[in-house]
């Protein structure tokens, strides 16, 4: 029985999984074993998009392998099964925030598992950090890094030009990268591990962006017909940002270079260059570098066989009125090309499609000016933006008054791509989202192209403020570029907050004792109000009155009862209002530019801080007096008072690298700011906020983004700041998260984190009472066989834990699904077997719930949890001390990991760490399971008929796991998914682990 059972159970667990065993991208942190940690589940509040998509890259060999790069929000990989995108750079740390912007991205056309990312946001003096070339052999699940001796510019002008980073399609160990700031062309011949400058490439680049740096080589393309498999491609084209001579060519594998003869001399810049399989080099040109400006432009093609250049501009030969950015060539029909205009802005940008190599074109819309004003607009497309309803900016344009439409077809359309495996699928990026279509060829037969939002999973917003109110919506936000949102449901994108529309909202606050009153401030257009007030928790809004002609941004504080609003705007002195922002009076005694916040109990108390001095008002903001000094200066985030605690204030201050002598850290006052005490355990802090108190506690939970003993991370305290627990790990750092953080006043353990490009991060604890770290699986040791050793043979079949077969003999016992009244309320929709498993294991004391009524079957399973389960199931006793840096001797799992390491079951991640709290993957499960069986003396009989090479995604199995997967497949223990894939990097969850444990315990008991 046990031989058959193990085959079934392992296959059940292997229907999940996610991160690899190694990861060299984040620099190793000096973890202090004294800092407790706690596992959290991480996600995002759904907005869908919210930022610029400058590049979309399809792999040319593997269907549905698609990547998107962003200018300040990481890189994403398309998940075809869910039609969503997965963020690949969540590991970027606070200290290396500059890596969050992606200058360019390359996916290997020979070995599709290989992926390269040029990570670096700024090439000017905004950062001191040079660019980092990331490389992966598992499609971005894990990374290695090489730092180059210059900066990249993922968020710099010209960022939608490209791609700058490319792979030789014949000899994929060779890569090229076009660098900014006169750094020229660079090459790697060892899969991106090392780089050297191509000294022979001396093309001048006369174009500088408005920060003063040269834009440099912007795209590279190969002629694959001039090479063969394993041999370097000989002909290479490079486009550079130069107004005189911009296209260069090498015909000897990059040894020598020369300008391509007879190229256009219009003073334009080549935005993209794509070589078709028929030898036509298509190029989009514009007079500016984008992405905000386009100017004028043209489209040309170069016949690489005859050397003839042809102007194929959609607006007509010699007509340069349109700048062009996006460019796509259909790999299956190389005479079919598509281009997009770049920043026409009004009334809209357009997309053009040609099926005859540019001889004729069809636009996505036309304008007929013969009817007068407004011109008649005829759209050859439809847009479904229901996934992101805010894309109309809260306004539906009247076609009788304007040729504009809501939403726009796009703007900042610097990249457009056609799926090389599906001519009907196209995608293009805009300044706010990623659009796509599944019937692009419809235009060829004069039918509408159906466009839809294809940005699900991309969360690229820059978040400036967050509030979670005791009553009303779960979350309200203030955001750059797109105003902000009111989330009643965190899983659905809401409409944008308008009336007024504040393009970049900088702060938001509410009345603690009357959460219906909400106020937001920011930058509006022209003389429009820069402040909005709501009296129904953000459902509807009323414009306030500016303090000056255009107050602009700044900070806002709403008194505890809403009777007073204090606004510290960018352009005016601090003012207060007692009539909900209709009129304003200048506050006295507080400097202009101060950060302001309110007491959450006493409606008369308003606080402020400026250049290290704290200010207090006891009359609703009319007058202030100076109090404590020696505090942090130049705060990036808002200091906060504690709900329910009058005069209780916390200030988070990050270290100023230019002025390290200034105070920084976490400061606390309990006397309304008369005095502050620095929290000694916190080295520096960026943000602080509060949420619902832990069970049996009265002081609200404190959350912060801070550094403790060398670790910048997210921390929570349940005891008023006396002790702290780190709630994230190195794989969940979210780069620049220094603006706002808040807990949820109604959900203990939930935290909302504002990031600058990674959206609103939402974290939930997986432990019911995590005052101190505990084992989410109770340490009850199950009954195990006394024998050690045996032989497993292939099984009959697998139902993956989703069928109705119950291996427990129910005679004389409880009936299936007859759960006790105190059981979990979230498992009723699970399969019969999984419910029985959870019920049984809970009654046996083997597993616990997340709470007394919640099991959370979909919660991730960590590496430490799985090690513990397997060792207990096989009767391997915990003991010994591991050598891993990140396994504290006091951790609940320490003995199990120590025993596993001594037995050779685990070896860690190659950097001295084990990563106990990382989610475990399917291929990791195979490796650990096989090693555990071997350590116990079991062997496998490979009599099954399966082989791992039969999986459609067999090449996604990492080298370290290939042998284990193959052995388990041949033995019939592991099977794939119904769609024929293996899914090596998918994550396991608690429910499936319960099925594993359930079957294992029952069958092991039967042996006794």
Buried (B, 14 or more C-beta within 10 A) or exposed (E): EBBBBBBBBBBBBBBBBBBBBBBBBBEEBEBEEEBBBBBBBBBBBBBBBBBBBBBBBBBBBBBBBBBBBBBBBBBBBBBEEEEBBBBBBBBBBBBBBBBBBBBBBBBBBBBBBBBBBBBBBBBBEEBEBBBBBBBBBBBBBBBBBBEBEBBBBBBBBBBBBBBBBBBBBBBBBBBBBBBBBEBBBBBBBEBBEEBEBBEEBEBEBEBBBEBEBBBBBBBBBBBBBBBEEEEBBBBBBBBBBBBEBBBBBBBEBBEEBEBBEEBBEBBBBBBBBBBBEEBBBBBBBBBBBBBBBBBBBBBBBBBBEEEEBBBBBBBEEEEBEBBBBBBBBBBEBBBBBBBBBBBBBEBBBBBBBBBEBBEEBBBBBEBEEEEEEBBEBEBBBEBEBEBBBBBBBBEEBEEEEBBBBBBBBBBBBBBBBBBBBBBBBBBBBBBBBBBBBBBBBBBBEEEBBBBBBBBBBBBBBBBBBBBBBBEBBBBBBBBBBBBBBBBEEBEEBBBBBBEBBBBBBBBBBBBBBBBBBBBBBBBBEEEBBBBBBBBEBBBEBBBBBBBBEBBBBBBBBBBBBBBBBBBBBBBBBBBBBBEBBEEBEEBBBBBBBBBBBBBBBBBBBBBBBBEBBBBBBBBBBBBBEBBBEEBBBBBBBBBBBBBBBBBBBBBBBBBBEEEEEBBBBBBBBBBBBEEBEBBEBBBBBBBBBBBBBBEEBEBBBBBBBBBBBEBBBBBBBBEBBEBBBBBBBBBBBBBBBBBBBBBBBEBBBBBBBBBBBBBBBBBBBBBBBBBEBBBBBBBEEBEBBEEEEBEBBBBEEBBBBBBEEBBBEEEEEBEBEEBEEEBBEBBEEBBBBBBBBBBBBBEBEBBBBBBEEBBBBBBBBBBBBBBBBBBBBBBBEBEBBBEBBBBBEEBBBBBBBBBBBBBEBBBBBEBEBBBBBBBBBBBBBBBBBBBBBBBBEBEBEBEBEBEBEEBEBBEBBBEBBBBBBBBBBBBBBBBBBEEEBBBBBBBBBBBBBBBBBBBBBBBBEEEE
